[in-house]
Amino acid sequence: MGLRAIPSRLSIAIVAALVVAAMAALIAGVSIDVVTRSAAVLAALMFLVMLMDFVTTKRAWRESKPGMKRGLPAAFAIGVQRPVTLSITVKGARTWHCSLYDHAPASLTTEGLPLQLTLRGGTATDATYLVLPTVRGTVQFAPADVRLRSRLGLWEIFERLGNVEARRVFPDFAQVARYAWLAGDRRLQEIGIKTYQQRGEGTDFKQLKEYHTGDPVRHIDWRATLRQSKPIIREFQDERDQCVMLLVDCGRRMRAHDTDSKIGTTHFDQVMNAVMLLSYVALQRGDAVGAMTFGTPPGKHALHGMMAELFGVQPTLNYSDYVLAAQQLLRKQRRRALVIVITNFRDEDASELGHALRLLRSRHLVLVASLRERIVGELMMQPLVTSESAVEIASAQLYEQARRDAFNRLADRDGLLVDAEPDQLGIALVNRYHAVKRAGKI
C-alpha cells in the first residue's frame, strides 16, 4: 500500500534552512569536512525526530479510535442540491488538526470540500458540504480521506474514515410537488393544467347529495327525493380502476440535450419528469399505471414502485424498435388500456411507428407523445440577417413541416397526439389524460 504520508511544509522549511546554513558556513570558510559531518549529524537527528513523530502520531490516532458518520438523505433528486453532514468523533484528550475530503461519486458536484477541521478529543465535530446530483441512478460514497497533521507538525499523514454508503438519485419530484400543492389550492391553471367542472359528468356513481341550482335535473333520484322531502341528485365521477400504460422510448435520440446545462436536461430526463407527473395524477384519480421501456431491455413496472424500477434507466445508443415494443406490450397487457407512446419522432419513423400503432390500436386506446426539439424552433425564429441564417431558417422550416405532416398522419379517428417541447411534456400529457377521461374513451 505504501507510506501514506508526506513531509509537511515545516519539515521542508527546516531542511531548506539547514542547506542554507551549510552553504553559508562554506562561504564563511568552514572546512568541507566539518560541514559534511555536521550536516550528517543534523540529518540523522532530523530523521530520528521525524520517525518518532510519525510513529507516535500513528499510535495516538489509532488509540483515539476515530469514527465518522454521514448524514445522507434517504434519496437524492437530479439537479437538486442537498447538504451532506459529517460527524467525526475521537476519544482521549488530544486535539487533532486535519483536512478531510469525502469521496462522493463523480456524478455528484460537490461544494465545500476539502473541510478544514479541528477535532477535540471526547467530543463530536460536525461539518457540512453540499452535493448536486447530475445523473440518475445509484451513487456510492467511499470512505473519506483525512490529511492529518502530526504531533510535531513534521508530517501530513493520510488516513481513511467512514464506510461505503449507497443512495439512489431519482428524477426531480418538484413538478409533482407543485402540482399537488396547486391542486389542493385549486390553482392548477398557473402551470397550464386545464381544469373541468366535476359535478355529475362521469359515469361511475359516487354519492347522493342535495340538489343545488345548476345541477343537472336528469340526475335527480326521485325515490330519495320522496324519502327526504327535498330534491336529491345522484353525483357521478369519472371512471376509476382503469389502466394507463406508458411505453417509453430509451433509444439514442432520447440522449439529446435542449440546453447547454448537463444536469437533468436530456430528453429522457424530461420524459422521466413527465412520467412521474402523469403517474401521480392517474393514481390520484384511481387508475392503475404501468410502464414499459423499449430501446433497452424492457420490463413492466403505484408511483414509488415504478420509480424504484425506472430511476436508474438511461437512454442507450440502441435503435428503437417500435414494432417489437408493440408486440411485447400486447403480450403483457391484455386488458384494454390507455397506452401512451413517448418518443422523439422523426418523419423517417412514420412507416414503422404507424405499423406499431395499428397493432396497439387493435386492443388499446393509443396516445402518441413526441418531443419537439427546441433548437429547431430557435433556428426558425432567428433574425434573417445573413445568407447563412437564411439557409438555416429555410432548412428548419422544411424539416419541421415534413415532421409535422408525417406526425399528423399517425392520428387515427380519435386524433390522440401530443407534440410538445420536453419541459412542457408533463403538462400536455396530464391535460390530454383529463380530456380522455372526461370523454369516456378508455
N, C-alpha and C positions, 0 to 999 in steps of 0.2 A: 504493500500500500504506500510505502514511502513515508518520509518525515513530513507530517502535516504542520509545518511551522516555518516561518521565515524570520530573519533578523529584523528587529524593529528599527525605526529611524534613529533611536537613541544609540543602538549598537553601531550603526553605520557612522554616526557622528563621532563616537568615541574612537573607532578605528581611523577615521579621517584625521582626527586630532592627533593621534599617535604618529601617523605618517608625516603630518606637517611638523611635529616636534622632532622627528628623526631627521628630516630634511634640514630643519633649522640648525640642529646640532652639527650636521655635516658641514653646513655653510660656515658655522662658527669655528670650525677647525677640530672638532672632536674626532678622534680616530674611528675608522670604519669598524674595527673590532669591537670597540666599546659600544658603538651604536647598534651593531648587529646583536651582541649579547643582550643588551638592554631591551631591544625590540623583541627578541625571542622570549625573554622572561615575561615581558608585559603581554605578549600574545598568548603564552601558556596560561598566565593568570587570567586573562580575558576569557580564554576558552573554558577554564575551570569554573569561573563565575557564571558564564552563560549556561554551561551544562548543569550546574547546581540550580540555577534559576529555572531552567526548563523542567528538570526532574521534580523539583518541589512544587512548581505550579501545576504540573500534570497530576501529581498525587493529591494536592489540595483540591483540585477541580473534581476529581473522582470522589473524594471524601465528602464534598459538598452535595453530592447526589442531585445534580441539576435535572430539571424536568420542564417540559413546555407543553401547554395545551392550546390548541387553536379554537377560537370561537367562530365556526363557519355557519352560514345559513343552511337550512335544510336543502336548498337548491338555489341555483343562480338562474337569472334570465339574461338572454343575449342582449348586449348593449346597455345593460342597467348596472351602474357602478354600485358596489356593495363594500362595506368595511369588513376586514378580517382582523379579529382581536387575538392577541397572543398574551398568554400569562406564563411568565418564566419564574420558577422557584429555585432557590439554592438554600442549602442548610448551612449551619455554622455561623460564625461571627464575621467572616471576611466580606469585603466589598470587592466586586469584580467590575472591571470596565471592559466593554466589548462592543462590537458592531455585529448585527445579526441580519442575514439575508435569508428570507424564507423562500424555499424553492416552489413557487407557484408555477403551474404549467405554462408553456409558451403561448397558448391561446388566450391567456389572461394578461391584459395590460395592467401593470402594477404602478402604483404611485405611493411614494413614501419609503421605499427601500433603497439602500440598507438602513436599518434602525440603529441609532447610537444609544446604547443602554448603559445604565449603572445598576448593577444587581447587588442588592444588600442582603446579606445572609439572614435567614429566618423570616423573610418576607417575600411576597409575590410582587413581581414587577409587571405591569400591564403596558401593552403597546398596541398600536393600531396602524394598519396600512390599508390602501384601497385597491380593489381589483375591478377590472372591466372585462367581462367575457366577450369575445369576438366570434366564437364558433360554438354552435350547439354540440351536444354530446356529453360524454363523461370526461371529467378533468380530474387529475390526480396530483395532490400535493405531496412532495417528497420531504424528508427531514431537512430542517433548516441548517444552514452553515453559520457557525458562531466564530468570529475572529476575536480571540481572547488576548488581552494584554497580560503578559507575565507579571509575577510579583515585583521584580526589579525593573520591569519595563524594557527588558532586552530582547524579548521575543513577541511575535504575533503568532499565537497558536490556534490552529483550526480544529474545531470540534463540531459534532452533529447533535442536534436536539429535535425532539418531536418524533411523530410517527407518520407513516404513509396514510393519507386520507383521500377518499374519492367523493366527488359530488357530481350531480347532473346539471347541465346547462340546458334550460328549456327555452322555447320561443318566448318573446316578451308578452306577458299577460296584461299589459297596460290597456290595450284596446278592449279586452274583455271586462276589466275592472271598470273602465269608463262607461261602457255600455250598461253594466249592472247598476252603476250609480245613477246614470241619467234615466234608466228605466224606472228606478224607484222614485225619481223626482219628476217623471213624466216629461222629460225634455230631450227625447231621443232625436228630434229633428235637428238639434245642434250638431250632430255628427252625420247627418244625412239619412238617418233611418226614417222611412215613411211609416206613419202610424195610422191605424184604422180603428174606427168605432167598433167595439166588440159586441155590443148588445144584440142578441138574437140573430146572429148572422151565420153561425156554424150549423152543423147537423147533429152533433152529439149533445144529448140532453145534459144540462148542468145542474139546474135547480129551478124551483118555483119562487117567484118574487112578486111583490105588489106592483100593479101596473102604474107607470108614470107617463106623463104626457110625452109623446114622441116614440113610445114603444110600439112595435108592430101589432096591430089589432089581431092579425091572423094567428098570433101565438097565445091568445087568451085561452086559458084552461077553464072551461065552463063548469066542470064539476067542482074544482077547487074554488071557483068564484062563488058558487052557490053555498058551499060549506062555510066560507069565510065571510060571506055577505059583502064582499068588496072585490073589485077586479083583480084577478091573479093571472099572471102570464108564465109561460114556460120560457126559461132562458137557456139558450144553447151556446155551445162553444165549438171551436174548431176541432176537427177530428184529432184524437190522440192515438198513441201506440202505433204510429206509422213509422216507416223506416226511411232514413236518409243515408245513402251510401256514397262516400266520396272516393272517386277514382283519381288519384293524384299522380301526375307525371313527374318522374325523378330523372328524366333524361338530361342530355348535355345542355339543352337550351335553358334549363332552369338554373344553370350556374351563372347566368348573365347578371351584371350589376347595373343599376339605374343611375347611381351616383358615384362620386369619387370615394366616398366612405366605404370601407370594407367591413363594417360592423353591422350585421343583420340586414344587408340591403340586397342580397341576391334575390332573384325571383323566387327561389324556393323558400327562403326565409320569410318573404312576404306572403307566400302561399300558406306557410305554417301558421302565421298570424291570422289569416283569413279562415283557415280550417278551425282554429280554436274558437274564433268568434261565432262562426256559424254553428259549430257543435254545441257551444254553450246555449245559444238561442234555441236550437232544436230540442235540446234536452230539457230546457225550461218549459217548452211547450208540450212536453210529454212524449216526444218521439224518440225512437232509437236511432243511434248514429254509429256508423261503421266506416272504416277507411281501408282502402287497398292501394298499394303503390304499384307503378309499373315503370320500366326503365331501370329497375333494380330488383333484386329478389323480392317477390310480392309476399304480403301477409295481411290477413284481415284483423283489424284491431277494434261507460259513460265518460266524461272529458278526461279525468285523471288517468283512467286505464289506457285510453287511446294515446294520450300524450306520453305516457310511460313507454309506449311502443314506438312512437314516431319521433321522440325528441332528438334521437341521435341519427336519424336518417339524413343522408346527404345526397345531393344530386351527383350523378355519375357521368362518365364520358360515354355511356352506352346510348345506342339508338332506342327510341321509344316505339315499341310495337303495339299500336292501338288495337289491332285485331286480336292478338294474343291476350291482351289485357281484358278485352270484352268477353272473350271465350272463358277465361278464368273466372271472371265475376259472375257470369251466367251459371257456371257450375256451383259456385259458392253461395250465391244469393238467389234463391228460387222464389221467395215471397216478393210480390210487387213492391217496388221502392222508387223513391226519387233518387236517381243516380246523377251525381254531379261530376262531370269530367273536367278536371282542371289541367290546362296545358298551356303551352306557348305556341299558338297556331301560326303556321305559315301557309301560303297558298299551295305549295307543293304537297302539303299533307291532306289536301281535300279528298282525294280518292280513297286513301287508306282509312282516314278518320271517318269518312262517310259510310264505308262498309262496316266499320266497327259500331257506328251509331245505329245502323239498321239492325244489327244483331241485338243490341241492347234494347232498342225500342220494341222489339217483338214481345218483351215481357215487362219492361220498366218505362217509367216516365223519365226522360233524359234531359238534363240541362248541361249545355256546353259552356264552360267559362274559359276565356282566353286572356292571357296577359298582353296588354298593348304596351309596346316599348316606348318609353318616354322620349328617347333620343330621336325617334322618327318625327314626333310632333315638334320637338325643338328645331330639327332641321327644316321642317316646313314653315315654321314661324320666324326664322331668322331674316334679318333685313336683306333685301336684294340690292347689293352694292357692288359686287364683282361678278365676273364671269364664272368663277368657281362656285360662288354662292348660288348663282342661277342654276348651275348643273345640279348642285346638292338639293335645292328645293324641288326641281323637276323630278329628280330621281326618287326623292322621298314621297312625292305626291303619287307617282306611278306605282311605287311599291305599296303604299298604303291603300290605294284604290284597288289594286289586284288582290291584296289580302282581304280587304273588307268585302269585296264581291264574292270571293271564294268562301269566306266565313258565313256570310248571309245565306249562301246556298245550302249550308248544313242544316238550316232550320227545317223542321217538319211542320205539320199543321199547327202545333202548339207554339212554335216560334220561340222556344226556350233557349235564348242565347244571352251571354253576358260577355262584353268586351270592355275591359277596364284596365287602367294602369295599376301596377302591383299594389301600391299603397291604398288604393280605393277598392280593391277586390273584395275585402270582407264586407264592406257596407253594401256593395252591389249584390253580393250573394244573399245577404240577410233580407234585403228588400225583395229580391226575386222569390226567395223561400216564403216570405209572408204572402206574396201575391199568389203563389201556387196553393198555399194552404187556404187562403180566402176563396179561391175559385173552386176548391174541392177537386183538384185534378188528380191527386195521388190515389 
